[in-house]
Amino acid sequence: MPNWTNMIGDLMFRVTEIGSTMISNNVELTPAEKCDQLLNNTGEATSLALSREILDNYQALTDEEKLVFFKLFLKILALTLMR
């Protein structure tokens, strides 16, 4: 019987890697700006890659920077919902 967990995990990793090549110009964006892109994105591969970048960036933030991130993200989310 195949190991579906490993197969699905491998597939998700590959899709995310493909998406990463499509968003390689995001290096200069803040995590909050990347969240804005994620909310407005329709591609699965780029969405997964953006999500991974956002989580990686978030882990590197200080507590103060995390607070700033959430404040900016709430503003972006409110603007997105108003569209």
DSSP file (Angstrom, degrees, kcal/mol; ACC not computed):
  #  RESIDUE AA STRUCTURE BP1 BP2  ACC     N-H-->O    O-->H-N    N-H-->O    O-->H-N    TCO  KAPPA ALPHA  PHI   PSI    X-CA   Y-CA   Z-CA
    1    1 A M              0   0    0      0, 0.0     0, 0.0     0, 0.0     0, 0.0   0.000 360.0 360.0 360.0 131.4    0.0    0.0    0.0
    2    2 A P        -     0   0    0      0, 0.0     2,-1.3     0, 0.0     3,-0.1  -0.287 360.0-115.8 -68.3 151.6    1.5    3.4   -1.0
    3    3 A N     >  -     0   0    0      1,-0.2     4,-1.8     2,-0.1     3,-0.2  -0.729  33.7-176.5 -87.0  93.4    2.4    5.9    1.7
    4    4 A W  H  > S+     0   0    0     -2,-1.3     4,-2.9     1,-0.2     5,-0.3   0.821  76.3  60.6 -64.9 -33.6   -0.1    8.7    0.8
    5    5 A T  H  > S+     0   0    0      1,-0.2     4,-2.4     2,-0.2    -1,-0.2   0.935 108.4  43.2 -61.0 -46.2    1.3   11.1    3.5
    6    6 A N  H  > S+     0   0    0     -3,-0.2     4,-2.5     2,-0.2    -1,-0.2   0.893 114.5  50.8 -66.5 -39.1    4.7   11.1    1.9
    7    7 A M  H  X S+     0   0    0     -4,-1.8     4,-2.2     2,-0.2    -2,-0.2   0.920 113.4  44.2 -65.4 -43.7    3.3   11.4   -1.6
    8    8 A I  H  X S+     0   0    0     -4,-2.9     4,-2.7     2,-0.2     5,-0.2   0.912 113.8  50.7 -67.7 -42.2    1.0   14.3   -0.7
    9    9 A G  H  X S+     0   0    0     -4,-2.4     4,-2.2    -5,-0.3    -2,-0.2   0.908 111.3  48.4 -60.1 -42.9    3.8   16.0    1.2
   10   10 A D  H  X S+     0   0    0     -4,-2.5     4,-2.4     2,-0.2    -2,-0.2   0.902 111.3  50.3 -64.5 -42.4    6.2   15.6   -1.7
   11   11 A L  H  X S+     0   0    0     -4,-2.2     4,-2.5     2,-0.2    -2,-0.2   0.925 110.8  48.7 -62.2 -45.3    3.6   17.0   -4.1
   12   12 A M  H  X S+     0   0    0     -4,-2.7     4,-2.4     1,-0.2    -2,-0.2   0.898 110.9  51.3 -62.3 -40.4    2.9   20.0   -1.9
   13   13 A F  H  X S+     0   0    0     -4,-2.2     4,-2.4    -5,-0.2    -1,-0.2   0.927 111.2  47.4 -62.0 -44.8    6.7   20.7   -1.7
   14   14 A R  H  X S+     0   0    0     -4,-2.4     4,-2.2     2,-0.2    -2,-0.2   0.907 112.1  48.8 -65.2 -42.3    7.1   20.5   -5.5
   15   15 A V  H  X S+     0   0    0     -4,-2.5     4,-2.4     1,-0.2    -1,-0.2   0.912 112.0  49.9 -63.3 -41.8    4.1   22.8   -6.1
   16   16 A T  H  X S+     0   0    0     -4,-2.4     4,-2.1     2,-0.2    -2,-0.2   0.896 109.1  51.6 -63.7 -40.7    5.5   25.3   -3.5
   17   17 A E  H  X S+     0   0    0     -4,-2.4     4,-1.4     2,-0.2    -1,-0.2   0.902 109.6  49.6 -63.3 -40.8    8.9   25.2   -5.2
   18   18 A I  H  X S+     0   0    0     -4,-2.2     4,-0.9     1,-0.2     3,-0.4   0.929 110.9  50.1 -62.6 -44.4    7.4   25.9   -8.6
   19   19 A G  H >X S+     0   0    0     -4,-2.4     4,-0.9     1,-0.2     3,-0.6   0.856 103.8  60.2 -61.6 -35.4    5.4   28.8   -7.0
   20   20 A S  H >< S+     0   0    0     -4,-2.1     3,-0.6     1,-0.3    -1,-0.2   0.867 100.9  53.5 -61.7 -36.4    8.6   30.2   -5.5
   21   21 A T  H >< S+     0   0    0     -4,-1.4     3,-0.5    -3,-0.4    -1,-0.3   0.779 107.0  53.5 -68.7 -24.2   10.2   30.5   -8.9
   22   22 A M  H << S+     0   0    0     -4,-0.9    -1,-0.2    -3,-0.6    -2,-0.2   0.653 114.7  38.9 -84.2 -16.2    7.2   32.6   -9.9
   23   23 A I  T X< S+     0   0    0     -4,-0.9     3,-1.8    -3,-0.6    -1,-0.2   0.020  71.0 128.2-121.0  27.0    7.5   35.1   -7.0
   24   24 A S  G X   +     0   0    0     -3,-0.5     3,-0.6     1,-0.3    -1,-0.1   0.635  65.0  68.0 -62.6 -13.6   11.2   35.5   -6.8
   25   25 A N  G >  S+     0   0    0      1,-0.2     3,-0.5    -3,-0.2    -1,-0.3   0.302  75.1  89.1 -88.4  10.9   10.9   39.3   -6.9
   26   26 A N  G X   +     0   0    0     -3,-1.8     3,-1.6     1,-0.2    -1,-0.2   0.373  52.3 103.2 -86.8   4.2    9.2   39.4   -3.4
   27   27 A V  G <  S+     0   0    0     -3,-0.6    -1,-0.2     1,-0.3    -2,-0.1   0.842  80.9  48.8 -58.6 -35.9   12.5   39.7   -1.5
   28   28 A E  G <  S+     0   0    0     -3,-0.5    -1,-0.3     2,-0.0     2,-0.2   0.536  91.7  99.9 -84.2  -6.3   12.0   43.4   -0.9
   29   29 A L  S <  S-     0   0    0     -3,-1.6    -3,-0.0     1,-0.1     0, 0.0  -0.514  72.9-122.1 -82.8 147.8    8.4   43.1    0.3
   30   30 A T     >  -     0   0    0     -2,-0.2     4,-2.2     1,-0.1     5,-0.2  -0.414  30.8-106.6 -76.8 162.6    7.4   43.2    4.0
   31   31 A P  H  > S+     0   0    0      0, 0.0     4,-1.9     0, 0.0     5,-0.1   0.885 122.9  53.2 -57.8 -37.2    5.5   40.2    5.4
   32   32 A A  H  > S+     0   0    0      2,-0.2     4,-1.8     1,-0.2     5,-0.1   0.895 108.2  49.4 -65.2 -39.4    2.4   42.4    5.6
   33   33 A E  H  > S+     0   0    0      1,-0.2     4,-2.1     2,-0.2    -1,-0.2   0.865 108.9  53.0 -66.7 -35.6    2.8   43.3    1.9
   34   34 A K  H  X S+     0   0    0     -4,-2.2     4,-2.4     2,-0.2    -1,-0.2   0.872 105.9  54.1 -65.9 -36.1    3.2   39.6    1.1
   35   35 A C  H  X S+     0   0    0     -4,-1.9     4,-2.5     2,-0.2    -2,-0.2   0.897 105.9  53.0 -62.9 -39.8   -0.1   39.0    2.9
   36   36 A D  H  X S+     0   0    0     -4,-1.8     4,-1.4     1,-0.2    -2,-0.2   0.933 110.0  47.6 -60.0 -45.6   -1.7   41.6    0.7
   37   37 A Q  H  < S+     0   0    0     -4,-2.1     4,-0.5     1,-0.2     3,-0.2   0.903 110.4  52.8 -60.9 -40.8   -0.4   39.7   -2.3
   38   38 A L  H >< S+     0   0    0     -4,-2.4     3,-0.9     1,-0.2    -2,-0.2   0.904 107.3  51.0 -62.8 -41.9   -1.6   36.4   -0.9
   39   39 A L  H 3< S+     0   0    0     -4,-2.5    -1,-0.2     1,-0.2    -2,-0.2   0.792 116.6  41.0 -65.9 -27.2   -5.2   37.8   -0.4
   40   40 A N  T 3< S+     0   0    0     -4,-1.4     2,-0.3    -3,-0.2    -1,-0.2   0.338  95.6 102.4-102.3   5.7   -5.3   39.0   -4.0
   41   41 A N    <   -     0   0    0     -3,-0.9    -3,-0.0    -4,-0.5    -4,-0.0  -0.666  42.9-176.5 -94.5 144.0   -3.6   36.0   -5.5
   42   42 A T        +     0   0    0     -2,-0.3     2,-0.4     5,-0.0    -1,-0.1   0.480  53.0  99.9-115.0  -5.8   -5.5   33.3   -7.4
   43   43 A G     >  -     0   0    0      1,-0.1     4,-2.1   -24,-0.0     5,-0.2  -0.682  59.6-150.2 -88.3 133.0   -2.7   30.8   -8.2
   44   44 A E  H  > S+     0   0    0     -2,-0.4     4,-2.5     2,-0.2     5,-0.2   0.930  95.5  47.5 -64.1 -47.4   -2.3   27.7   -6.0
   45   45 A A  H  > S+     0   0    0      1,-0.2     4,-2.1     2,-0.2   -26,-0.2   0.929 116.0  43.4 -64.3 -45.3    1.5   27.4   -6.5
   46   46 A T  H  > S+     0   0    0      2,-0.2     4,-2.8     1,-0.2    -1,-0.2   0.862 112.1  54.8 -70.1 -33.4    2.2   31.1   -5.9
   47   47 A S  H  X S+     0   0    0     -4,-2.1     4,-2.5     2,-0.2    -2,-0.2   0.924 109.8  46.3 -63.6 -43.9   -0.2   31.1   -2.9
   48   48 A L  H  X S+     0   0    0     -4,-2.5     4,-2.2     2,-0.2    -2,-0.2   0.916 114.3  47.8 -63.9 -42.6    1.6   28.2   -1.3
   49   49 A A  H  X S+     0   0    0     -4,-2.1     4,-2.4    -5,-0.2    -2,-0.2   0.915 112.2  49.0 -65.8 -42.4    5.0   29.8   -1.9
   50   50 A L  H  X S+     0   0    0     -4,-2.8     4,-2.8     2,-0.2    -2,-0.2   0.913 109.8  52.5 -62.6 -42.1    3.8   33.1   -0.5
   51   51 A S  H  X S+     0   0    0     -4,-2.5     4,-2.4     1,-0.2    -1,-0.2   0.917 109.9  48.1 -59.4 -43.8    2.4   31.4    2.5
   52   52 A R  H  X S+     0   0    0     -4,-2.2     4,-2.5     2,-0.2    -1,-0.2   0.920 112.2  49.0 -64.1 -43.0    5.7   29.7    3.2
   53   53 A E  H  X S+     0   0    0     -4,-2.4     4,-2.9     2,-0.2     5,-0.2   0.917 110.6  51.1 -61.4 -43.4    7.6   33.0    2.7
   54   54 A I  H  X S+     0   0    0     -4,-2.8     4,-2.7     1,-0.2    -2,-0.2   0.929 112.0  46.0 -61.4 -46.3    5.3   34.8    5.1
   55   55 A L  H  X S+     0   0    0     -4,-2.4     4,-2.0     2,-0.2    -1,-0.2   0.899 113.4  49.4 -64.7 -40.5    5.7   32.2    7.8
   56   56 A D  H  X S+     0   0    0     -4,-2.5     4,-0.9     2,-0.2    -2,-0.2   0.927 114.0  45.8 -63.1 -44.5    9.5   32.1    7.3
   57   57 A N  H >< S+     0   0    0     -4,-2.9     3,-0.7     1,-0.2     4,-0.5   0.905 110.6  54.0 -63.7 -42.2    9.6   35.9    7.6
   58   58 A Y  H >< S+     0   0    0     -4,-2.7     3,-1.5     1,-0.3    -1,-0.2   0.896 102.7  56.5 -61.5 -41.9    7.3   36.0   10.6
   59   59 A Q  H 3< S+     0   0    0     -4,-2.0    -1,-0.3     1,-0.3    -2,-0.2   0.791 105.2  53.2 -61.1 -27.5    9.5   33.6   12.5
   60   60 A A  T << S+     0   0    0     -4,-0.9    -1,-0.3    -3,-0.7    -2,-0.2   0.549  89.8 102.5 -85.8  -7.3   12.5   35.9   12.1
   61   61 A L  S <  S-     0   0    0     -3,-1.5     2,-0.1    -4,-0.5    -3,-0.0  -0.416  70.9-123.6 -78.3 151.2   10.6   39.0   13.5
   62   62 A T     >  -     0   0    0     -2,-0.1     4,-2.2     1,-0.1     5,-0.2  -0.349  35.7 -99.8 -77.5 170.8   11.1   40.3   17.0
   63   63 A D  H  > S+     0   0    0      1,-0.2     4,-1.7     2,-0.2     5,-0.1   0.898 126.2  49.9 -60.6 -40.1    8.0   40.6   19.3
   64   64 A E  H  > S+     0   0    0      1,-0.2     4,-2.0     2,-0.2    -1,-0.2   0.913 110.7  49.0 -64.7 -42.8    7.8   44.3   18.5
   65   65 A E  H  > S+     0   0    0      1,-0.2     4,-2.6     2,-0.2    -1,-0.2   0.844 107.2  56.1 -66.0 -33.7    8.0   43.6   14.7
   66   66 A K  H  X S+     0   0    0     -4,-2.2     4,-2.3     2,-0.2    -1,-0.2   0.895 106.5  50.1 -64.9 -39.2    5.3   41.0   15.1
   67   67 A L  H  X S+     0   0    0     -4,-1.7     4,-2.1     2,-0.2    -2,-0.2   0.923 111.4  48.0 -63.7 -44.3    3.0   43.6   16.6
   68   68 A V  H  X S+     0   0    0     -4,-2.0     4,-2.6     1,-0.2     5,-0.2   0.908 109.5  54.9 -61.2 -42.3    3.7   46.0   13.8
   69   69 A F  H  X S+     0   0    0     -4,-2.6     4,-2.9     1,-0.2    -2,-0.2   0.938 109.0  46.0 -56.1 -50.0    3.0   43.1   11.3
   70   70 A F  H  X S+     0   0    0     -4,-2.3     4,-2.3     1,-0.2    -1,-0.2   0.868 111.3  52.0 -66.5 -35.3   -0.4   42.4   12.8
   71   71 A K  H  X S+     0   0    0     -4,-2.1     4,-1.6     2,-0.2    -1,-0.2   0.937 114.0  43.4 -64.4 -45.1   -1.4   46.1   12.8
   72   72 A L  H  X S+     0   0    0     -4,-2.6     4,-2.5     1,-0.2    -2,-0.2   0.903 112.7  52.8 -65.4 -41.0   -0.4   46.5    9.2
   73   73 A F  H  X S+     0   0    0     -4,-2.9     4,-3.0    -5,-0.2    -1,-0.2   0.893 105.8  53.5 -64.1 -39.2   -2.1   43.2    8.2
   74   74 A L  H  X S+     0   0    0     -4,-2.3     4,-2.4     2,-0.2    -1,-0.2   0.897 109.8  48.6 -62.0 -39.3   -5.3   44.3    9.8
   75   75 A K  H  X S+     0   0    0     -4,-1.6     4,-2.3     2,-0.2    -2,-0.2   0.930 113.2  47.0 -64.3 -44.8   -5.3   47.5    7.8
   76   76 A I  H  X S+     0   0    0     -4,-2.5     4,-2.5     1,-0.2    -2,-0.2   0.915 112.2  50.3 -62.8 -43.4   -4.6   45.5    4.6
   77   77 A L  H  X S+     0   0    0     -4,-3.0     4,-2.5     2,-0.2    -1,-0.2   0.916 109.7  50.5 -62.4 -43.5   -7.3   43.0    5.4
   78   78 A A  H  X S+     0   0    0     -4,-2.4     4,-1.4     1,-0.2    -1,-0.2   0.920 112.0  47.5 -61.0 -44.0   -9.8   45.8    6.0
   79   79 A L  H  X S+     0   0    0     -4,-2.3     4,-0.7     1,-0.2    -1,-0.2   0.890 111.7  51.0 -64.0 -39.0   -9.0   47.4    2.7
   80   80 A T  H >< S+     0   0    0     -4,-2.5     3,-0.8     1,-0.2    -2,-0.2   0.905 109.7  49.1 -65.1 -42.1   -9.2   44.1    0.9
   81   81 A L  H 3< S+     0   0    0     -4,-2.5    -1,-0.2     1,-0.2    -2,-0.2   0.775 106.6  57.2 -69.6 -25.7  -12.6   43.4    2.4
   82   82 A M  H 3<        0   0    0     -4,-1.4    -1,-0.2     1,-0.2    -2,-0.2   0.656 360.0 360.0 -78.6 -16.0  -13.9   46.8    1.4
   83   83 A R    <<        0   0    0     -3,-0.8    -1,-0.2    -4,-0.7    -2,-0.1   0.475 360.0 360.0 -68.7 360.0  -13.1   46.2   -2.3
